């Protein structure tokens, strides 16, 4: 059945009214766990006076997990 709606921008199966895809909840939960653990490790290494490389590595993992959560959030809004 052709769709003659002149205001519709796309005509793909995502706009057919079917169920929306389920968001990746396992990945989001793992990213939150990684965020909490890496932020705690970053705090401990900073306060304990550990090597700068260890604290920097924990900070990078924290930043990467925040970036992953933002990407998942933005993809889920579509």
N, C-alpha and C positions, 0 to 999 in steps of 0.2 A: 504494500500500500504506500504510494508516494506521499511524502509530506510536503505540502504546499505552503507552509508557514513562511512568509517572507522575512520575518524577524528572527528566525532561528539561525544562529551562526554556524553551528555544527550539526551534522546529521548522523553522528556515530551511535553505537549501541549504548554508550554511557548515558545518553539522553532519552532512552526509550522508556524510562519509568520503572526499570527493573531495580532489584536491590543494589544498594551501594556496596562497594567492596569493604570488607572488614579491615580496620586499621591494624597495623602490626603491634599488638599489645605486648608481646613477649619482648620484642626489641626495645620498646619504650621502657618497660620495667627494668631491663638490663642496663639501659643507658642511665636511668635514674639511680640505680644501685651503684654503677660505676662513678657517677657524679658525686654521690655522697661519700663513697669510700676514698676517692681521689682528693676531694676537698678536705676530708679529715686527715688524710696522710700528708697533704700539703701543709696543713696547719701544724701538725706534729713535727714535721721536719723543719719547718721554719722556726718554731719555738725551741726546738731541741738543739738548734745550731748544727744540723747535719750539713753534709756537703751541698754546695749550691746546685750541682748537677742533679741530685736526687730531688730537691725541692722544685727545680725547674721541670723535671720530668713529670712530677705529680701535677704541676700547674698546667702543663701541656695536655695531659690526659683529661684534666678537668675542663679545659677549654674545648677539647675535641668532643667530649660528651655533651657539653652545652650546645655546641654547633649541631651535633646529631639530633638532639631534641628539637632544636629550632627547625631543622630541615624536615623532620617528621611532622611537626605541627603545621608547617606551611604546605606540605604535600597533602595533608589531611583536610585542608580547607577547600581544596578544589572540588 
